[in-house]
Structures are given as structure tokens and as C-alpha cells.
Amino acid sequence: MKSIWKNYKTDIAYDELMYSECQSRPVSHILCQYLNSLKKEDIDKRKIAAELAIMEMGISFTVYSDEGNIDRAWPFDIIPRIIDAREWRIIDKGLKQRLTALNCFISDVYGEQAFIKEGKMPGDIINSSKNFRKECIGMKPRHNVWANICGTDLVRDRDSIMYVLEDNLRVPSGVSYMLENRVITKRVFPELLQDIDILPIDDYPTHLHDMLSSIAPHQNGKITCAVLTPGIYNSAYFEHAYLAQQIGAQLVEGKDLVVNDDDCVYMRTIEGLDKVDVIYRRIDDDFLDPEVFRKDSTLGVRGLMRAWKAGNVALANAPGAGVADDKVVYAYVPEMIRYYLNEEPILPNVPTFLCSKKDDLDYVLAHLAELVVKPANESGGYGMLVGPHATAKEVETFRALIQKDPRNYIAQPTLAISTAPTLCKGRLEPRHIDLRPFILQGENTFVTSGGLTRVALRKGSLVVNSSQGGGSKDTWIINMEDR
């Protein structure tokens, strides 16, 4: 039987499963051997089974386009990505360290601003940040934690080192797809999962529930949690509904909530008003409360900020947490770790040029065709320039944008981010991937065992976002110590 690994290329980047065309890494040996034992028809059947499961389970996402909003089935590749548990323990520790420092920074920004006063960061970076909310100055959320849920994007370069690409601290999405990917994998490869010691991920809803309960204004008696969604037309609505169901919370829209004269939040029910203690909000700050932010917002709840400031409701993530989501602020996270925790960073940043610095700006403008350029506050892969894949016209367009507003742009070297075998028209081909683990912080800190592996399904592409043609894989953290 012809090997499915024949002609598989591993020379374009570090490959997560294979050393070479014929040699698997120790952590992926059982999987690679198993895949090689299957006939092409068997693999095709499993791919079809996964697609049917996705349709049956209603796993979808919305793509926004000029032609309108399009609901699509979740793009899933059946070949998992594998990481050794020994490496993951280091990553786990690094992620906890990073979020702890970020929460110290956010608290400091809305408090004494010692980090800025001691010259660790220019003050105008915060003053010019569109996610800095003056309305939050002086607030102290429970446990001094502002970002309760974080999705940190990791990439591995050719040197095999795992780098932090960015921190998502506003309304990070994707965890429901991480959970559902595992459910689908169990249907596709039930016999394989019995033979491999894979760390579980299905405890995430329990940890999410416990974290939300830990930030409630009171710790006695019943705690009522709600997931606040923009509604059915939001691209992540599937996730909002899924998580609400998994943690036993009410799924609500802004119109379902009201803030009374007592500055408490209540949910409208057929039996009357029911007090809400914790809101896991999936709405951006701008739309959260028309009394404070955008006056035309119909998505939020009038008076919600009053209730939060009065200490009568907890909001996860807290308003204003997005100030640390800024990609310019990202460049200062290693220094935050040293300053607040007196530790060296466990996980390195990708080297970053700040266009607001003259020397960095001069270098970026001279090397635009070699760099990845990102706006400070965009997400989803939008507004980026990938220099090596850009046309001369696109490079010049970005040159003008950067020169017009240097503060709004950073640049990074174009990494040869790692690849993983991906099923493409019946063949295994390398595709670039990243990884988004999810970190919870309240009274305690928890990191998922793995995360959402996103894959650039287009050959040669480095853009993994589902809204731009990317897909996903199940992520296996495998315990090798008993082998």
C-alpha cells in the first residue's frame, strides 16, 4: 500500500508531527503509524463523517461580506495537532505568568499608573489608545482581575520555539470550537483515542462556571450568571449559546436586562424580574451601555456601568480590559512581567517594531516588503500587510497608512510558522497553523490543556482566521512519560 506520507514536505517550516517525509516525531508516532495503516477510502469516510457531525451538531460561524452575512459550517480538519505534555507544562506556566502580569498592568493603568510614571512605557500610548476607558479609573474588580478570560495566540517558528503572537483580552472567541473539535474527533477516531493518553479538555465549562462564580459581588447563596450576546446575527452566536448551555447560565440580549433605581441588574422573565449577579459579556465596550459609551447602541444595557461601579454586578471581562489588547501595548508585556512579578518571561514575544518610535519607523518603511504589519486594534486578520505575499501597490498603500498614523501600526518579521499535516483533496499536505489556548483568571487561574489550533487551509497562506479561509484542528496534549 502506498504511504500517505509519500511526497509530504517538511522543509518549509518546523512540522509539528513529522521530522521528515518518512520519520514522525516521537509524540506523534502512534498517530502517524495509524494513519499510514488506513486506506484512502477509510480516511475519506472519516472526513465525510466529520462533515456530517458538524452539520448534525449545527456548528457554524458567520462570515461578514459585501454580499451580506453568510452562515457556514465550521471548517475542520480531521488530522489533529499534537504537543508533548512536558512542553505544555512550561507553556501553561508561561500563560499564567503572562495573564497575571497583564491584569496587574490593567489595574495599574486605572490606578496609580506607576508603570508609566517610572518610565517603563510612554504615557501617550495609553492616552491615545481607543480602548482606554476613563470611566473605569478608580475601579477595582474582585480579585483585582480585569481580564477574566484570555485567548493568547501562540506560534512556533523554524527554531522550534513557541512565541506569543498576541493576547486577546476583550471578548476572545473560539473555545466552543475547541470543545466541539474534540467531540468530533472522538466520533472519527474512537479506536485511536483509546490507545493514547490525551489530556482532557471537557472540564473547561466547569472551570468557567467556577471562575464566574468567584467574581460575583456576593459569595453566599444562589449566584445567577448570564451570557450577554449581541444576538443571532453575531458571528460567534453559536459559541454564546453553547457556553450558556454548558455552564447553566441564561443567554440574554440587552433588551432582556434592565437596571433599576437600586443600581442592580435584573433579567426580565415571565414571572417578573430576576436579579443577575455575573454577566459574561460578549459585547464590545462601545456597545455595552448607551448611558456611558455609544448613545445609539441597542445591544447593551442602559445603566450597566452604574451597576458595575456600585459593585452590584460583576462583568467578565471588565470594561476597559481591552487597553491591554492593543498590539503596541503587547510589545511591553515582557517588561510588565519583570516589573510586576519580578520574574523573567517564560514565553517570548515575537520581535516587534513600534512605528511610533522613529528608529523603528525608519526600519519598517525601508523593509516593508519583508515584514508583517498590523494595526494596533484590529482582529480577525483584517487590516494586515504580509509583506512577502503583498503586491507592490499594497506595500505602497501601507506605507502611506503608516506615515499618516505611526502610533496605529506595529511590524514583525515574517515567521515561518510551523506546519501540520492537513487533509487536502485526499492527500496530506503541510499547512501553517497557530494555537489559541484559553486562560481563566478569577480567584484561581486555569489554562486549557491545549487550545484551538487554527490552520491556514490555502496553500502557502499564513492567515489562519476562519473569516479569511482558515480552518481548525483538534489539539492533543499527550503524556509521554509512561511510554
Long-range contacts (C-beta under 8 A, 24 or more apart in sequence): 1-39, 3-36, 4-35, 4-36, 4-38, 4-40, 4-43, 4-427, 4-428, 5-32, 5-36, 5-428, 8-421, 8-428, 8-429, 8-430, 9-429, 9-430, 10-419, 10-430, 12-416, 12-419, 12-430, 13-158, 13-416, 13-417, 13-418, 13-419, 13-430, 13-432, 14-156, 14-157, 14-158, 14-159, 14-160, 14-416, 14-418, 14-419, 15-418, 15-419, 15-420, 15-421, 15-430, 16-81, 16-82, 16-83, 16-156, 16-418, 16-419, 16-420, 16-433, 17-81, 17-82, 17-420, 17-421, 18-421, 25-82, 26-84, 26-480, 27-82, 27-83, 27-84, 27-478, 27-480, 28-82, 30-192, 30-195, 30-196, 31-80, 31-82, 31-192, 31-196, 31-476, 34-189, 34-192, 35-79, 35-428, 40-426, 43-78, 43-423, 43-426, 44-426, 46-78, 46-188, 46-189, 47-78, 47-423, 49-187, 49-188, 50-76, 50-78, 50-184, 50-187, 50-188, 51-76, 53-183, 53-184, 53-187, 53-188, 54-184, 57-180, 57-183, 57-184, 58-238, 59-177, 59-180, 59-238, 60-238, 61-177, 61-235, 61-236, 61-238, 61-466, 61-467, 62-233, 62-234, 62-235, 62-237, 63-235, 63-466, 63-467, 64-235, 64-467, 69-233, 74-177, 74-180, 74-466, 74-472, 75-457, 75-466, 75-470, 75-471, 75-472, 76-181, 76-184, 76-471, 76-472, 76-473, 77-422, 77-423, 77-431, 77-455, 77-457, 77-471, 77-472, 77-473, 78-184, 78-185, 78-188, 78-189, 78-423, 79-420, 79-421, 79-422, 79-423, 79-428, 79-473, 80-185, 80-453, 80-473, 80-474, 80-475, 80-476, 81-420, 81-433, 81-435, 81-453, 81-473, 81-474, 81-475, 81-476, 82-475, 82-476, 82-478, 83-450, 83-475, 83-476, 83-477, 83-478, 84-477, 84-478, 84-480, 85-199, 85-477, 85-478, 85-479, 85-480, 85-481, 86-480, 86-481, 87-162, 88-199, 88-449, 88-450, 88-477, 90-346, 91-154, 91-162, 91-347, 91-437, 92-447, 93-346, 94-345, 94-346, 94-347, 95-152, 95-347, 95-437, 95-439, 95-447, 96-439, 96-445, 96-447, 97-337, 97-341, 97-343, 97-345, 97-346, 97-347, 98-152, 98-164, 98-167, 98-333, 98-337, 98-345, 98-346, 98-347, 99-147, 99-150, 99-152, 99-167, 99-439, 99-441, 99-445, 100-340, 100-341, 100-441, 100-445, 101-333, 101-336, 101-337, 101-339, 101-340, 101-341, 102-147, 102-150, 102-167, 102-169, 102-324, 102-333, 102-336, 103-144, 103-145, 103-146, 103-147, 103-441, 104-144, 104-336, 104-340, 104-341, 105-324, 105-329, 105-336, 105-340, 106-146, 106-147, 106-318, 106-320, 106-321, 106-323, 106-324, 107-140, 107-144, 107-146, 108-340, 109-323, 109-324, 110-136, 110-137, 110-138, 110-139, 110-146, 110-320, 111-137, 111-138, 111-140, 115-336, 115-339, 115-340, 118-339, 120-332, 120-335, 120-336, 120-339, 121-329, 121-332, 121-335, 122-356, 124-407, 125-326, 125-328, 125-329, 125-356, 125-407, 126-323, 128-407, 129-323, 129-326, 129-328, 129-329, 129-376, 129-377, 130-377, 131-170, 131-285, 131-320, 131-322, 131-323, 131-325, 131-326, 131-377, 132-320, 132-323, 133-285, 133-319, 133-320, 133-323, 135-292, 135-305, 135-319, 135-320, 136-318, 136-319, 136-320, 139-308, 139-309, 139-318, 139-320, 141-215, 141-314, 141-315, 141-318, 142-214, 142-215, 142-216, 142-217, 142-314, 142-442, 143-214, 143-215, 143-441, 143-442, 143-443, 145-215, 145-318, 145-441, 145-442, 146-317, 146-318, 146-320, 146-321, 147-317, 147-318, 147-321, 147-324, 147-441, 148-211, 148-212, 148-215, 148-316, 148-317, 148-318, 148-440, 148-441, 148-442, 149-208, 149-211, 149-280, 149-316, 149-317, 149-438, 149-439, 149-440, 150-438, 150-439, 150-441, 151-175, 151-436, 151-437, 151-438, 151-439, 151-451, 151-452, 152-436, 152-437, 152-439, 153-434, 153-435, 153-436, 154-347, 154-434, 154-435, 154-436, 154-437, 154-451, 155-350, 155-415, 155-417, 155-418, 155-434, 155-435, 156-417, 156-418, 157-415, 157-416, 157-417, 157-418, 158-415, 158-416, 161-348, 162-347, 163-347, 163-348, 163-349, 163-350, 163-415, 164-333, 164-347, 164-348, 164-349, 164-350, 165-350, 165-434, 166-327, 166-330, 167-324, 167-325, 167-330, 167-333, 168-325, 168-379, 168-436, 169-317, 169-321, 169-322, 169-324, 169-325, 170-284, 170-285, 170-317, 170-321, 170-322, 170-325, 171-281, 171-282, 171-283, 171-284, 171-317, 172-436, 172-438, 173-236, 173-239, 173-282, 174-239, 174-436, 174-438, 174-452, 174-454, 175-204, 175-239, 175-243, 175-438, 175-448, 175-452, 176-238, 176-239, 176-242, 176-243, 177-239, 177-452, 177-472, 178-204, 178-436, 178-438, 178-448, 178-450, 178-451, 178-452, 178-475, 179-204, 179-205, 179-242, 179-246, 180-242, 181-452, 181-472, 181-473, 181-474, 181-475, 182-474, 184-474, 185-474, 196-476, 196-478, 197-478, 197-479, 197-482, 198-476, 198-477, 198-478, 198-479, 199-449, 199-450, 199-476, 199-477, 199-478, 199-479, 200-449, 201-448, 201-449, 201-450, 204-438, 204-448, 205-243, 205-246, 205-247, 207-440, 207-446, 208-243, 208-246, 208-247, 208-280, 208-440, 209-247, 209-248, 209-249, 210-442, 210-444, 211-316, 211-440, 211-441, 211-442, 211-443, 211-444, 211-446, 212-247, 212-249, 212-278, 212-280, 212-314, 212-316, 212-442, 213-278, 214-442, 214-443, 214-444, 215-278, 215-314, 215-316, 215-442, 215-443, 216-277, 216-278, 216-314, 217-277, 217-311, 217-312, 217-313, 217-314, 218-277, 223-277, 223-278, 224-250, 224-267, 224-274, 224-275, 224-276, 224-277, 224-278, 225-249, 225-250, 225-276, 225-277, 225-278, 225-279, 225-280, 226-250, 226-251, 226-252, 226-257, 226-267, 226-276, 226-278, 226-279, 226-280, 227-251, 227-252, 227-279, 227-280, 227-281, 227-282, 228-252, 228-253, 228-254, 228-257, 228-279, 228-280, 228-281, 228-282, 228-283, 228-301, 229-253, 229-282, 229-283, 230-282, 230-283, 230-287, 230-299, 231-299, 234-282, 235-467, 236-282, 239-282, 240-282, 243-280, 249-280, 250-276, 253-299, 254-283, 254-297, 254-298, 254-299, 254-300, 254-301, 255-298, 257-301, 257-304, 258-301, 259-301, 259-302, 259-303, 259-304, 259-306, 259-307, 262-312, 263-303, 263-306, 263-307, 263-310, 263-312, 264-307, 264-312, 264-313, 265-301, 265-304, 265-307, 265-312, 265-313, 276-313, 277-313, 277-314, 278-313, 278-314, 278-315, 278-316, 279-304, 279-313, 279-314, 279-315, 279-316, 280-316, 281-315, 281-316, 281-317, 284-322, 285-319, 285-320, 285-322, 288-319, 322-377, 325-377, 326-376, 326-377, 327-374, 327-375, 327-376, 327-377, 327-410, 328-354, 328-356, 328-376, 328-407, 328-410, 330-410, 331-410, 350-412, 350-413, 350-415, 351-412, 351-413, 352-410, 352-411, 352-412, 353-410, 353-411, 353-412, 354-410, 355-402, 355-406, 355-407, 355-408, 355-409, 355-410, 355-411, 356-406, 356-407, 360-411, 361-402, 361-406, 364-402, 364-409, 364-411, 365-399, 365-402, 365-403, 368-395, 368-398, 368-399, 368-411, 369-395, 370-413, 370-414, 371-411, 371-412, 371-413, 371-414, 372-411, 372-412, 372-413, 372-414, 372-415, 372-462, 373-398, 373-402, 373-409, 373-410, 373-411, 374-409, 374-410, 374-411, 374-412, 375-408, 375-409, 376-407, 376-408, 376-409, 376-410, 377-408, 380-465, 380-467, 380-468, 381-463, 381-464, 381-465, 381-467, 381-468, 381-470, 382-467, 382-468, 384-463, 386-414, 386-462, 386-463, 387-414, 388-414, 389-460, 389-461, 389-462, 414-462, 417-462, 420-453, 420-455, 420-473, 422-455, 422-457, 422-471, 422-473, 424-457, 424-459, 429-459, 431-455, 431-456, 431-457, 431-459, 432-456, 432-461, 432-462, 432-464, 433-464, 433-473, 434-464, 435-475, 449-477, 450-475, 450-476, 450-477, 451-475
